[in-house]
């Protein structure tokens, strides 16, 4: 297939069960295969991933690549995008499932907005225990019997507006929510470490590239839920507190260095502090149990002291939310 409009990129490693459901959620709804290619990059899996992928080679718009060795998640992720031929790329996890009719709606949205290089879609959290209750392999038509075909969107003058809590939970870290123009992505190169926890580029490679290439450009936020994101299935989930405390701050710094400032930057600081307070409390109570993933609480508290206004707002919100929870007060 030459020059499709959209490449759906799926980096994977030892996730055969989820990958089959993932691919079924895609191929059950593609109406214009000439516009969409699906590209799987297998990071040298040792389970049945290759066999599952080969089941879908019957589709002309499906391509499967297997790494000769495990090159680490970020490098496999970047390799996946490099293999794509589409004008736009949509990277989704092998445990993410696209809701019915959304692919056709997104193709239409892209076609109607050729001057927009980035689209960011709403996700629905899909707990593991809920996923297991459905007939396997899972298909999204079982979850949503009446597909939504019209997307509700918000046009934004600047990509960085998406950093607001109104749009993103973790500063655009939700990779499966972003659809981007590949020619812009290709203008910036990073070299992540094989170890996922070695650097920001290894944790959030997509965010680093977007921060260097999309600041100041137009974007569209898709309010209509597009993807089911399976929660609790990642092997790094027990390291989430470390990721939040260490790398969310570094990520904000990259956005700041590339032009994010003023009220929006302050909002990012407040969100960072609000998000990490529970994680820091865990470290204070239980200590740092993993010496390879060391958290410097001294650096964290220095950050709080040097950003007093953001710290005040964050702690005020935290105390208020805890008080309401204790007394069972619901938001009106």
URKADA-V171472 format. One record per pair of residues at least 12 apart in sequence whose C-alpha atoms are under 6 Angstrom apart, sorted by the first residue. I is the first residue (numbers start at 1). J is the second residue. Records with the same first field share a line. If there is no record, write none. Layout:
# URKADA-V171472
I: J + J
This chain:
# URKADA-V171472
3: 85 + 86
4: 35 + 36 + 86
5: 35 + 86 + 87
6: 36 + 86 + 87 + 88 + 89
7: 36 + 37 + 38 + 84 + 86 + 89
8: 38 + 89 + 90 + 91
9: 39 + 90 + 91
10: 40 + 91 + 92 + 93 + 94
11: 40 + 41 + 77
12: 42 + 94
13: 42 + 43 + 45
14: 45 + 47
16: 48 + 49
18: 95
19: 94
21: 137 + 138
22: 97
25: 97 + 98 + 139 + 140
29: 101
37: 61 + 62
38: 62
39: 63 + 64
40: 64
41: 65 + 66 + 80
42: 66 + 67
43: 67 + 70
44: 66 + 67 + 69 + 70
71: 194
72: 194
74: 202
87: 181 + 182
88: 180 + 181 + 182
89: 179 + 180
90: 179
91: 176
92: 176
95: 230
96: 228 + 229 + 230
97: 227 + 228
98: 227
99: 140 + 226 + 227
100: 147
101: 149
116: 218 + 219
117: 180 + 181
118: 179 + 180 + 219
119: 178 + 179 + 219 + 220 + 221
120: 177 + 178 + 221 + 222
121: 177 + 221 + 222
122: 223 + 225
123: 225 + 227
124: 228
125: 229
126: 228 + 229 + 230 + 231
127: 230 + 231
128: 231
151: 224
152: 223 + 224
153: 221 + 222 + 223
154: 220 + 221
155: 220
156: 218 + 219 + 220
157: 218
158: 216 + 217 + 218
159: 215 + 216 + 217 + 218 + 219
160: 215
211: 255
241: 279
245: 276
270: 310 + 314
273: 314
274: 314
